[in-house]
Structure formats: C-alpha cells, structure tokens
Amino acid sequence: MEKIAIENTTKMPMYVAGQMIPAGEIRHFNEDQVPAEYRPAKEEEPKAEMQVADPLTDILKGNVKDVVAALNGMLFADIDRLGELEQQGQARKGILSAIAEIQLSQAANADLLAKVDELSDEALADALVEAGTDVNIDPDYVAALEVEFAKRKAG
C-alpha cells in the first residue's frame, strides 16, 4: 500500500487519522487511512474523444464510379474536402480528375456567384425560376439566389 506524507505547516498540532502531528513535523500514513482531502489528486484518465463519423469518408469507401456519382449535387466545400481526403488516402485518378473538373467549373461560376447581389429584383426572380427548371444548375448558385431572395424579402 502506498504511503502518504502529511506535513503540519501550522503552529498548532493537528490530528489526522486519529494521530497527532506536532507543528512542523511530518507523519506517513497508509493511503486508506487518510481522509480524501489529504490524498494526492488522482490523475484523471483522458476521456476518449468521440469519433464523429465523417460522411465524406463513408463516400470514399465506395468504388470510383460510386464516388463520382455522389459528387453530383454536392456543395463545393464538400467536394473540396472530399478531394483532400482522397489525396490523403488512395488518391485514385478517376475521382481526383472528376473533382478537378468540378473545381474548374466552380472557378468559372465564381463570377456568376459574385454578381447575385447585383441582380435586379426582376432578374433575381427570373434566375430563381430558371434554377427550378434546370437540372444541371450549380447548387451553390441556387443557394446564393435563395439567400439573396430571403435577404430582400426580410429587408
């Protein structure tokens, strides 16, 4: 059993576990005889951090065809993250080239996204109608249109 040293740093005698410790002296006790306030603090075991499952890593578990199919309709931020994960992992050419192709189209659409807030109310309404009928439209562009519409409606 581990011994615990208790020092009396006061000017008066003190009592621990039924024994007197004169002022300025030290007594050693078995750990189970000492009250909790005199025991050394136990080091807490670090809590195991919960692993939050990243849905993008689940997508990358599929074959190239499945991963490329999953890219359709994904937000650009998710596609960028998926590309980073793929490069750290298997770095399959088919997936990386599909991601690069989408990123190039994203760069081409960047001008369009920047101009959403400059659209007139009529042009914004037309763009929203077109977004509802075009199956190949960029989801980030649609989201930008919807945000701009909500801002104008609220203000």
N, C-alpha and C positions, 0 to 999 in steps of 0.2 A: 504494500500500500504506500502511496506517495505521502511524504511528509510536507507539511506546510509550516513555514516560519512566520510567526506573528510577532511583530515588534511593538512594544509600548513606547510611543513617542510623546506621551503626556507626562505631566509631573506627578500624577497620582497613579496608584496601582489600578490595573484593570483585570477583569475576570473574563476568561474565555474557556468554554467547555468545562466549567467547574474548577478551573485552576487560576490562581492569581499570578499575574505577570507584573513584577515590580517596575516602577518607572525606569525607562531607558534600557530595559532588558528584552531578550528575545527568547521565546519558547517555541518548540517544534511539536506539532500535533499531527496525528493521522488525519487524512483528508475527511474521513467520515465522521470525525469528532468535532469538526469546526463548523460553526454556523455559515450559512451561504454568503453573508456579507464579507467574510474574511477569506473566502476561497478565491483563487485567481479566476478571472473571467475565462470561460471556455471559448475557444475559437469556434465560431460558427462555421459549419461546412458551407462552402459556397453553393448556393442553390443552383441547380441545373437550369440553365436558361431554356425556356420552352422554345423549341424549334417551330417557327411558323412556316408552314408549308408554302412555298412559292409556287403559284400555279404555272408560272413560266417554266420552271424546272420540270414540272409534270409534262408539259407540252413537248419539251426537248427529249423526253424518253421515247417518243414515237419515232417512226422511220422518217426519212426525208420528205416523202410525199405527204404524210400526215402533218408534219410541221409546216411545210409550205402552204398547205391548205388552211391551216389555222391562222396564218398571217392575214388572211382576208378579213377586213373589218376590225382589226386590232388598232388601238391607238398608237401613234408614232413613238411615244415614250416607251410603251411596252415592247414595240418592235426593236427599238434601240437596245433596251435591256436584254431582250432575247438574243440579240446579236452578240452582246458582251458575254453572256452566259455560254453561248455556243463556242465562241473563241476560246474561252477558258476550258471548255470541255473537249468535245470531239472535233470541233472545227470542220464540219462537213461542208464541202464546197457548194453543194446544191442549196443548202439552207443559207449559207453566207451570201451567195450570189443573189438569191431571192430577196434577202434583207437589204442588200446594197441597191438593188433595183428600186425597192420601195423608198429607200432613203433618198435616192436621186429624184424620184417623183415628188418627194416631200420638199426638197430644195426648190423644185420648180413651182410648187404650190405656195411657197413661203410668201411670195409677193401677193398672191391672192388673199392669203390669211391676214396679211398686214393691212389690206385695204378694206376689210369687212366693216370697220368702224367708220369709214368714209362714205359708205353707201347711203344713198338717199332712202327714205322710208319705202318708197315705191320699189326701188331696186332691191332692197332687203327682202321685201315681200315676194318679189319675183324669184329671187335666189332661193328662198325657202320653199316655194312651190316646185322649182326645178330640183331641189335637193330631195324632195319627197318622191320624185318620179325617176330619178337617175340612180340605177343600181350600182354604178361604178364610181359614184361620187366619194370623195375623201371624207371619212368620218370626222376627222379633226375640223375640216371646213364646215361641215354641218353643225358640229358642236359650237364653233365660233359664231356661226349665224344665229343659232338659238340663244347663245349668251347675249349677243348684241340685241336681239329682239326683246329678250327679258329686261335688259337694261333700259331700253327705250320705253317699254310698256310701264315699268316701275317709275320712271322719271318723267 
